[in-house]
Amino acid sequence: MPIGLAAQQMGPSTDVHEKIYHHWITEEVHQRAWEAAMANPNRPLAPAELG
């Protein structure tokens, strides 16, 4: 979800959202997001993947 949309839905500005909430995001959450993005068949492919 784009940060601007998340901030708008939660109420604070994007700056406040980043300063307060981003420290709660763990490495595990980042890893799951990466894996979900890479598994998405509709994601843009890097030039090396197009080969």
C-alpha positions in Angstrom: 0.0 0.0 0.0 1.4 3.4 -0.9 2.5 5.3 2.3 0.3 8.3 1.4 -2.8 6.1 1.3 -1.9 4.4 4.5 -1.3 7.7 6.2 -4.5 9.2 4.9 -6.5 6.2 6.1 -4.9 6.3 9.6 -5.2 10.1 10.0 -1.7 11.5 10.4 0.4 13.2 7.8 2.9 11.1 5.8 5.8 12.5 7.9 4.1 11.5 11.2 3.2 8.1 9.8 6.8 7.5 8.8 8.3 8.7 12.1 5.8 6.9 14.4 4.8 3.7 12.6 7.7 2.6 10.5 9.9 1.5 13.4 7.3 -1.2 14.1 7.9 -2.9 10.8 10.2 -5.9 11.4 12.6 -7.6 9.0 10.1 -10.5 8.9 7.3 -8.2 7.6 9.7 -6.8 5.0 10.6 -10.3 3.9 7.0 -11.4 3.5 6.2 -8.3 1.5 9.2 -9.0 -0.8 8.2 -12.6 -1.3 4.6 -11.6 -2.1 5.8 -9.0 -4.6 8.1 -11.5 -6.3 5.4 -14.2 -6.4 3.0 -11.8 -8.1 2.7 -12.9 -11.8 1.7 -9.4 -12.8 4.7 -7.6 -11.4 7.1 -5.8 -13.7 10.1 -7.9 -14.7 13.7 -6.8 -14.5 15.5 -6.9 -17.9 17.5 -9.9 -16.7 14.3 -11.8 -16.1 12.8 -11.0 -19.5 15.7 -12.9 -21.2 
